[in-house]
Amino acid sequence: MTAERPSLWSRIKARIAGWFGRPAPSGRWVRGGAFSFHGFIGTQPFVVPRRRFLLYVPSGWARGTPAPLLALIHGCRQTAEEFSRGVRVEALAERTGAVVLMPRQKRTANPYRCWNWFDSRTAEGKGEAAIVAAMIRKVQRRYRTDPARVVAAGMSSGAALAAILGVRFPRVVRAVVAHSGIACGAASSTLTALTVMSRGPETDVAAIAATARRASASDAPVRLLAIQGVDDDVVAARNAAALARQYLALNGVPVPGGAATTLPPPDHSGRDVVAPSRVVRTREWSRDGRALVRVVEIEGLSHAWSGGDASLPYNDAALPDAAAMLAAWLEAV
């Protein structure tokens, strides 16, 4: 973590304060876990469908004031602790007042600690998507967070899992932030996952979303912010366009026929120069004057969290600051 773990007495006082509706005096980390009967994955069917998590509860949290809930999911070859340091989770939580849930992948489920977004059960809303959804519900019950402000976010495979949560659990997750992510159901088998990462979806991801929308019978929007490095040689930029297409369909916006990356004209577009080697291009589709889907493409960024702690793998210190964009998206939900 970026800060020393609070003492046992400090944690006890914070919990007591929360029970009685008084603001907690300081932020604290909590550990936990969640299980789902639907959480078995096809790629590792004998792994127990339970995962551990870290939870950051910001200072000022109290039961009487429902806080936003951010489920922040690490990528391959990362731990929750490393991802927390790279994103600077404590500062993010204190700035937004959000309770931050950080699921942990275990090596028995994937030797590289990737989330198994390419597993068919997970893509259908079972598997690891069901486990993380169970974590979200557990935290909601324990900390009485605001059900209208639940955001799933992640990097790489974590972003792919966040995208699945938005599609399969639209009554639970109200917005998604996918940094270098992949659309729900983009790969139809584990054998094609690497091809999808480099070339884009092999399935009709908009149709998957439209079917999910009908099944959920929910008209509530699930907003998407997709952040993508143009120079990413692990997850191709085509995947960000596919995510946008999928979430437009999920929200009932007609999308044109054609390739999985074909998009309707955006309502707004922009181009900003944030550094000599960094041009940021933004496209946005809106509803009722509010952003519904936004794609941010960053030139000069490879497979790394933008604006992160460069002392850690998969982080790039240069602007723009993805954590700041995430915070703004969280506050707009």
C-alpha positions in Angstrom: 0.0 0.0 0.0 1.0 3.6 -0.2 0.5 4.1 3.5 1.3 2.2 6.6 -1.5 -0.2 7.7 -3.5 1.4 10.6 -3.1 -0.1 14.1 -5.6 -2.6 15.5 -7.0 0.0 17.9 -7.4 2.6 15.1 -9.3 0.1 13.0 -11.5 -0.9 16.0 -12.3 2.8 16.6 -13.1 3.4 12.9 -15.5 0.4 12.8 -17.3 1.5 16.0 -17.7 5.0 14.6 -19.2 3.5 11.4 -21.7 1.4 13.4 -23.0 4.5 15.2 -23.2 6.6 12.0 -20.2 8.8 12.9 -17.6 9.6 10.2 -14.5 7.3 10.5 -11.5 9.4 11.6 -9.1 7.9 9.0 -9.0 5.7 6.0 -8.3 2.0 6.5 -7.7 -1.2 4.6 -9.9 -4.2 5.2 -9.5 -7.8 3.9 -12.2 -10.2 3.0 -13.4 -12.8 0.5 -16.6 -13.9 -1.3 -17.9 -17.1 -2.8 -20.4 -17.8 -5.5 -22.1 -21.1 -6.3 -22.0 -20.1 -10.0 -18.3 -19.2 -9.8 -16.7 -22.3 -11.2 -14.7 -21.6 -14.4 -14.4 -23.9 -17.3 -10.6 -23.3 -17.7 -9.9 -24.5 -14.1 -13.1 -26.4 -13.0 -11.5 -27.7 -9.8 -10.6 -24.3 -8.3 -12.9 -23.3 -5.4 -15.2 -20.4 -6.6 -14.0 -18.0 -4.0 -11.6 -15.1 -4.2 -10.1 -12.8 -1.6 -10.2 -9.0 -1.8 -8.8 -5.8 -0.3 -11.1 -3.0 0.6 -10.2 0.6 1.3 -12.7 2.6 3.4 -12.0 6.3 3.2 -11.9 8.7 6.1 -15.3 10.3 6.6 -17.2 7.1 5.7 -20.3 6.6 7.8 -23.3 4.3 7.5 -25.7 7.2 7.4 -24.2 8.6 4.2 -24.1 6.0 1.4 -20.8 6.3 -0.4 -20.0 5.4 -4.0 -18.5 1.9 -4.5 -15.6 1.4 -6.9 -14.6 -2.2 -7.9 -11.1 -1.8 -9.2 -9.7 -4.9 -10.8 -6.0 -5.5 -11.5 -4.5 -6.9 -14.7 -2.2 -9.8 -15.6 1.0 -10.2 -13.6 -0.2 -7.7 -11.0 -1.4 -8.0 -7.5 -4.1 -5.9 -5.9 -1.4 -4.2 -3.8 0.7 -3.3 -6.8 -2.3 -2.0 -8.7 -3.3 0.1 -5.7 0.1 1.7 -5.6 0.1 2.4 -9.3 -3.3 4.0 -9.4 -2.8 5.7 -6.0 -6.0 4.3 -4.6 -5.9 5.9 -1.2 -5.7 9.4 -2.8 -8.4 8.5 -5.3 -10.8 7.2 -2.5 -10.2 10.2 -0.3 -10.8 12.6 -3.1 -14.1 10.9 -4.2 -15.3 9.5 -0.9 -15.6 6.1 -2.6 -15.3 2.7 -0.9 -12.8 0.9 -3.1 -13.0 -2.9 -3.6 -10.0 -4.6 -5.1 -10.5 -8.3 -6.0 -7.5 -10.6 -5.9 -6.9 -13.3 -8.6 -5.1 -16.4 -7.4 -2.5 -18.4 -9.3 -4.4 -21.6 -9.1 -7.1 -19.9 -11.3 -4.6 -18.4 -13.7 -0.8 -18.8 -13.4 -0.3 -15.2 -14.6 -3.0 -13.8 -12.3 -5.0 -12.8 -15.3 -8.8 -12.8 -14.9 -10.3 -15.4 -17.1 -12.4 -13.1 -19.3 -12.1 -15.6 -22.2 -13.7 -18.3 -20.1 -17.2 -18.9 -21.6 -18.9 -19.2 -18.1 -17.3 -15.9 -17.0 -18.4 -14.2 -20.3 -22.0 -15.4 -19.6 -22.0 -13.8 -16.1 -21.0 -16.9 -14.2 -17.4 -17.9 -13.3 -15.3 -15.0 -12.1 -17.9 -12.4 -13.0 -20.3 -14.0 -10.5 -17.6 -14.1 -7.8 -16.8 -10.4 -8.2 -20.5 -9.6 -8.3 -20.8 -11.5 -5.0 -18.0 -9.3 -3.6 -19.8 -6.1 -4.6 -23.1 -7.3 -3.0 -21.2 -8.3 0.2 -19.6 -4.9 0.4 -22.9 -3.1 -0.3 -24.6 -5.0 2.6 -21.7 -4.4 5.0 -21.0 -0.8 4.2 -24.4 0.4 2.9 -22.9 2.0 -0.2 -25.1 3.8 -2.7 -26.5 1.3 -5.2 -26.9 4.0 -7.9 -23.2 4.7 -7.8 -21.4 1.4 -8.4 -18.6 1.5 -10.9 -16.5 -1.5 -12.1 -13.1 -0.5 -13.4 -9.9 -2.3 -14.3 -6.7 -2.6 -16.4 -6.3 -5.2 -19.2 -7.8 -8.5 -18.1 -9.3 -6.6 -15.1 -10.9 -4.2 -17.6 -12.3 -7.1 -19.6 -13.8 -8.5 -16.4 -15.3 -5.0 -15.6 -16.8 -4.9 -19.1 -18.5 -8.3 -18.5 -19.9 -7.1 -15.1 -21.5 -4.1 -16.8 -23.1 -6.2 -19.5 -24.2 -9.1 -17.3 -25.1 -7.2 -14.1 -26.6 -3.9 -15.2 -28.8 -3.8 -12.1 -25.7 -4.0 -9.9 -23.0 -2.1 -11.9 -24.0 1.4 -13.1 -20.8 2.4 -14.9 -17.6 0.9 -16.3 -14.1 2.2 -16.7 -12.0 0.0 -19.0 -8.3 0.8 -19.4 -6.9 -1.3 -22.2 -9.9 -3.6 -22.0 -11.9 -6.0 -24.2 -15.6 -6.4 -24.8 -17.7 -9.0 -23.1 -17.8 -12.2 -25.2 -15.2 -10.9 -27.7 -13.5 -14.3 -27.7 -15.5 -17.5 -28.3 -12.8 -19.8 -26.9 -9.6 -19.7 -24.8 -7.7 -20.6 -28.0 -8.7 -17.3 -29.7 -8.1 -15.0 -26.8 -4.6 -13.8 -28.0 -6.0 -13.2 -31.5 -8.8 -11.1 -30.2 -6.4 -9.1 -28.1 -4.3 -8.2 -31.2 -7.1 -8.0 -33.8 -10.3 -7.2 -32.1 -13.5 -9.3 -31.4 -14.3 -12.4 -33.4 -18.0 -12.2 -32.3 -20.8 -9.7 -32.7 -20.3 -7.9 -29.4 -23.2 -5.5 -30.0 -25.6 -8.5 -30.4 -24.4 -9.9 -27.1 -25.2 -6.6 -25.4 -28.6 -6.2 -27.0 -29.5 -9.7 -25.9 -28.3 -9.0 -22.4 -30.3 -5.7 -22.3 -33.5 -7.6 -23.2 -32.8 -10.3 -20.6 -32.2 -7.7 -17.8 -35.4 -5.7 -18.7 -33.6 -2.7 -17.3 -33.6 0.8 -18.9 -31.1 2.2 -16.5 -28.0 3.4 -18.3 -24.7 1.6 -17.8 -22.1 4.3 -18.8 -18.7 3.4 -20.3 -15.4 5.2 -20.2 -12.8 3.3 -22.4 -9.2 4.5 -22.1 -6.8 3.0 -24.7 -3.1 3.5 -25.6 -2.8 3.8 -29.4 0.7 2.2 -29.2 -0.5 -0.7 -27.1 1.0 -3.9 -28.5 -0.8 -6.2 -26.1 -4.5 -5.0 -26.5 -5.0 -3.4 -29.8 -6.8 -0.1 -30.0 -9.6 -1.8 -32.1 -10.9 -3.3 -28.8 -11.8 0.2 -27.4 -14.0 0.8 -30.4 -15.6 -2.6 -30.0 -16.3 -1.8 -26.3 -17.9 1.5 -27.3 -20.1 -0.4 -29.9 -21.1 -2.9 -27.3 -22.1 -0.4 -24.6 -24.0 1.7 -27.1 -26.0 -1.4 -27.9 -26.4 -2.2 -24.2 -27.9 1.2 -23.7 -30.3 0.9 -26.6 -28.4 3.1 -29.1 -28.7 1.8 -32.7 -25.3 0.9 -34.1 -24.6 0.5 -37.8 -24.0 -2.8 -39.4 -20.6 -3.9 -40.4 -17.5 -4.8 -38.5 -17.3 -5.2 -34.7 -15.6 -1.8 -34.5 -18.0 0.2 -36.6 -19.5 3.1 -34.7 -22.1 5.8 -35.3 -20.9 9.4 -35.6 -20.1 10.7 -32.1 -22.0 13.6 -30.5 -18.7 15.2 -29.5 -15.1 14.7 -30.5 -11.9 16.4 -29.5 -8.1 16.5 -29.7 -5.7 17.7 -27.0 -2.0 17.8 -26.8 -0.9 17.0 -23.2 2.8 16.5 -23.8 5.2 16.5 -26.8 4.5 12.8 -27.5 1.0 12.7 -26.1 -2.0 13.6 -28.2 -5.3 12.6 -26.7 -8.3 12.0 -28.9 -11.8 11.8 -27.4 -15.1 10.6 -28.9 -18.3 10.8 -26.9 -21.9 9.7 -27.3 -24.5 11.4 -25.0 -28.0 11.0 -23.8 -30.0 13.8 -22.2 -27.0 16.0 -22.1 -24.8 13.5 -20.2 -22.0 11.4 -21.5 -23.1 7.8 -22.1 -20.0 6.3 -23.8 -16.6 8.0 -24.0 -13.5 6.7 -25.8 -10.2 8.3 -24.9 -7.3 7.2 -27.2 -3.8 8.2 -26.1 -0.9 8.4 -28.6 2.4 7.3 -27.3 0.9 5.1 -24.6 1.6 1.4 -24.6 0.1 -1.3 -22.4 0.3 0.7 -19.2 -2.0 2.7 -16.8 -1.7 6.3 -17.9 -0.5 8.7 -15.2 0.4 5.9 -12.9 3.5 5.2 -10.7 6.2 4.4 -13.2 8.3 2.6 -10.6 5.8 -0.3 -11.1 5.3 -2.5 -14.2 2.4 -1.6 -16.4 2.3 2.1 -15.3 3.2 5.1 -17.3 3.8 8.4 -15.4 3.0 10.7 -18.3 -0.3 12.5 -18.6 -3.2 12.2 -19.0 -4.0 10.9 -15.5 -6.4 7.9 -15.9 -7.2 8.0 -12.1 -8.4 11.6 -12.5 -10.6 10.5 -15.5 -11.9 7.6 -13.4 -12.7 10.0 -10.5 -14.6 12.3 -12.8 -16.5 9.4 -14.3 -17.4 8.1 -10.8 -18.7 11.5 -9.8 -20.8 11.8 -13.0 -22.7 8.5 -12.4 
